[in-house]
Amino acid sequence: MDPVQGKDPGKSTFAEYDYSNFYYGAGDDPLNLLGPFSDWWREARPNGYYLYSEALQSAPATRVQVRNGKTGRVQELINLASYNYLGISYRPEVKQAAIDATNLYGLGASGSPILSGTLEVHRQLAREMAEFKDKEAAILFPTGYSANVGFIAALMRSGDYIILDQYSHASIVDGAILAKSNTLWFRHNNPLDLERKLNKAKGKKLVVVEGVYSMDGDVCVLPEIVEVAKRHGARILIDEAHSTFLFGPNGRGVAEHFGLDNEVDFHLGTFSKSLGGQGGFVCGSRDLIDYVNAFGRSRFFSCNLAPPVAAGLLAGLRIAAAEPELRTKLWSNVAYLRRRFAEEGVDIGKSTSQVMPVMVNNDARVFAVAEKIQDRGLFLQPVTYPAVPKHKSRLRVSVSAAHTEEDLETAVHVVAGVLREEGIIR
Ligand SMILES: Cc1ncc(COP(=O)(O)O)c(C=O)c1O
């Protein structure tokens, strides 16, 4: 059956199709996309897709109250799914800063950052973020997504070349689409293939990499990438969404970790992961930031960050800077979980970071595995195609400095137990 032509009555479509099958609809009416998708969704949701977007009734801390998407019951679960890598967003100082900012400024910035929407708290946050990253200046965006889209499209033009890792985040891809440049893809974390692609590129060239890749948790082979890119006269943008505040002697990220902070041209990141807040940033020279201020459309055609969020981020940034022991605790939790998963025979792929994919590698079974895991007390979603390649489905664990050894031990017990029962591991 062709999913775009309609549903075959009586046939189960849930296991056969995924989101990518419903991208094109038959006929001339845009609404024709809806029918086959809705049929599939009505079956897919109770069969495991309900695990997405379940409503939390509490802060995204290490224990969460979650309303089960199928039963409607609220369960307390150990949270292995939130990006709150340092457990900062719900700290009392952060909440108080947000409350104080609400009292001072009210809810929103009520304007574009280049018109009326810049408040003192935004200035301070940008200043302290630049200091933290040891750069001349920083500029804020509403989200990490819009930072990539706005920055890439501000810098690159039609006729230029953007060379992307095959596993680049959607925001990087969308930035390249908006820039209308020629886009070339190199094999994931493969400097040899990058070289092949750079050999085909002419004129202005931008190579984009991520510090930590968010689906596999592997770290960019930055020294080799930088060497190749520089030899070809390409500029380098690093998206440190999952690595700022975590890697490097001062927590500046993977570029600092490799001692390449000054070799990388553009440093981008998000406040939504390690600080558990919202917003994106780019750091660099004063001239670069003034240029982005003038040409970053995703920023200035949008309202500035909400002041309670900006104030909470400022408090969170100060905590991350003042408490390096949070990073130490995170890395000891990562080492503990990695060792215990290895002892139990749980495959975490190529991960060398706080993002650990528990590989299931079975697109049909991953939902049943995830349901059992949630029923036994863990908050942990499945990730399937098209977010990851076909037959590489997984459950993506995010480790936090706030997890206790007991939380992690429970996680190992539940995950390994379910994978064994399901015949995924021995
Ligand atoms: C590499 C990367 N860049 C950018 C983003 C977008 O960040 P935000 O959630 O702040 O929009 C993400 C989020 O998943 C990411 O993984």
The ligand as an ORCA input file, in Angstrom:
! r2SCAN-3c Opt
* xyz 0 1
  C      23.588     20.351     18.097
  C      22.364     21.136     18.430
  N      22.276     22.411     18.005
  C      21.202     23.167     18.289
  C      20.150     22.666     19.009
  C      18.948     23.527     19.256
  O      18.980     24.047     20.534
  P      17.685     24.698     21.203
  O      16.956     23.607     21.896
  O      18.238     25.697     22.130
  O      16.877     25.315     20.118
  C      20.199     21.365     19.481
  C      19.065     20.834     20.264
  O      18.703     19.728     20.286
  C      21.340     20.567     19.181
  O      21.417     19.300     19.589
*
